[in-house]
């Protein structure tokens, strides 16, 4: 085993002994976690899943109608963060379709997933396939797909402005559209291009269909801007869209970064599906938990993405006894999860790159990036 020799900062977690090493191989197998989860947690109810879609669509429609009716700046200031959050909720339901946790019907999953994700300008199959790669390789420096650490060599080859923008809030919260088009530094391909190296030949037709759906939605938005007004469409859709993007980047980043104890990333033989999944972090979002379908219960979701979102909280509670110190209890949130902003800021200031060598590595800090 080749291991990064950087010291591991300690912060006591859930009363566990201070020398607990999160990179140590766990003393349990994934089958033991699976056995601890009640059998009904694995049952997918398509009618229940569709009821959440109906709920979110009704809320979004009501917000649009109310905004058009009042058309006042006071209401717009309320509308934008609420509607952007609802767009994010739609994304999470489409995300469940991508995992197959929405229902046992691939046709229903694909239909609903295309409708939901196309409506918020996400290419469903392109994203679904790369997200599957993320889950299958979570915590692997070379093979993971989402918020993968930059190696020291790649980091040092970036120009100073790119480094600063990448690690300075709020700029990283707007990168999702860029990622869909061009992926992350050090990786090639596009979620829109069926011939991208992201996809196998058998997946290309599905990616082409999703890209076509994206083009149709984008064209519809352009058409609506002409028959109404560009300003109205910006207020109804454009600004909520960017708030949705901020939610997506904020949540997905903090599920893999920003814990007060540095967590490992792996290469080579040290990586396993279980060890990679145990590096993910649960988060509490207060009132938002229910709105965005308990996506904060991320550890069990990563290990068992087939579990429907409405069973994740129960499944997590059942699995804690097996996970022990490898489960990090999330900090309780106020109604609005403002407390998570400090973890985002801290991570952006300290988690910059990992070593080019070593099978178990931790984030290192560029002391010259944020001189203050």
Secondary structure, DSSP 8 states (H G I E B T S, - for coil): --B--S-------TT--TT--TTS--SS-HHHHHHHS-GGGG---HHHHHHHHHHHHHHHHHHHHHHHHH--HHHHHHHHHHHHHHHHHHHHHHHHHHHT-S-S-HHHHHHHHHHHHHHTT--HHHHHHHHHHHHHTTTBTTT--SS---BHHHHHHS-HHHHHHHTSTTGGGG-HHHHHHH-STT----TT-TTSTTS-GGGHHHHHHHHHHHHHHHHHHHHHHHHS-HHHHIIIIIHHHHHHHHHHHHHHHHTTS--SS---EE-GGG--HHHHHTT------TTHHHHTTTTT-HHHHHH-TTS-GGGHHHHHHHHHHHHGGGS-------SS-THHHHHHHHHHHH--BB-SS-SEE--B--TTTS--
